[in-house]
Amino acid sequence: MTLQRLVLDYRTGELVLRVLYLRQDGPNPGTKARAREVTALTRTGLERALEALEGGAECVGTSGFTTREDVLLATISPDANPLAKGA
């Protein structure tokens, strides 16, 4: 299983995480096993993102004036474990 994208969407009173990943086979949608699997993958992705931010981040894109959207690039150490399981 390989994490492709992790999007955090803060809404009123909730946090929505959109997780895009690749997997050859695995549990069916809606099963507890699949929920555990994607939760673990998301947790690992968030931990790696925090580690990368601790090393510093560069603002690589901006848009908007009153409602702003900036894109940060934080490079993960080449020594870090890859975010792939079962590959």
C-alpha positions in Angstrom: 0.0 0.0 0.0 1.4 3.4 -1.0 0.2 6.7 0.1 -0.3 9.1 -2.8 -2.1 12.1 -1.3 -3.3 13.3 2.1 -5.6 16.3 2.1 -6.8 17.9 5.4 -10.0 19.8 5.2 -11.0 21.8 8.3 -14.8 22.4 8.4 -16.9 23.8 11.1 -16.6 21.4 14.0 -14.9 18.6 12.1 -11.7 17.5 10.3 -12.1 15.7 7.0 -9.1 13.7 5.8 -9.0 12.6 2.2 -6.6 9.8 1.6 -5.5 8.6 -1.8 -3.5 5.4 -1.9 -2.6 2.5 -4.2 -3.0 -1.1 -3.3 -3.0 -4.2 -5.4 -5.4 -6.2 -3.1 -6.8 -6.0 0.4 -10.0 -5.7 2.5 -13.3 -4.7 0.9 -14.7 -1.2 1.4 -16.6 -0.7 4.6 -14.8 -3.5 6.5 -13.2 -2.9 9.9 -9.9 -4.2 8.5 -9.9 -1.6 5.7 -10.7 1.1 8.2 -7.7 0.0 10.4 -5.4 -0.2 7.4 -6.2 3.3 6.1 -6.1 4.8 9.6 -2.6 3.4 10.1 -1.5 4.7 6.7 -2.9 8.1 7.4 -1.2 8.2 10.9 2.1 7.4 9.3 1.6 10.0 6.6 0.8 12.7 9.2 3.8 11.8 11.3 6.1 12.0 8.3 4.6 15.3 7.3 5.3 16.7 10.8 8.8 15.4 10.7 9.4 17.2 7.4 7.9 20.4 8.7 10.3 20.4 11.7 13.1 20.5 9.2 11.7 23.7 7.6 9.2 24.4 4.8 9.4 26.6 1.8 6.4 28.5 0.5 6.2 27.5 -3.2 2.9 28.9 -4.2 0.3 31.5 -3.1 -3.1 32.7 -4.2 -5.9 34.9 -2.9 -6.0 38.2 -1.1 -8.5 37.9 1.8 -9.0 34.1 1.5 -5.6 32.7 1.1 -4.2 29.4 0.0 -0.5 28.8 0.2 1.4 25.7 -0.9 4.2 24.5 1.4 7.0 22.1 0.3 8.7 20.2 3.1 11.3 17.7 1.9 11.5 14.4 3.8 14.9 13.1 4.7 16.2 10.6 2.2 17.1 8.4 5.2 13.4 8.2 6.2 11.5 5.0 5.7 9.4 5.0 2.5 5.7 5.3 2.9 5.0 2.0 1.3 3.8 -1.1 3.0 3.7 -4.6 1.5 5.6 -3.5 -1.6 
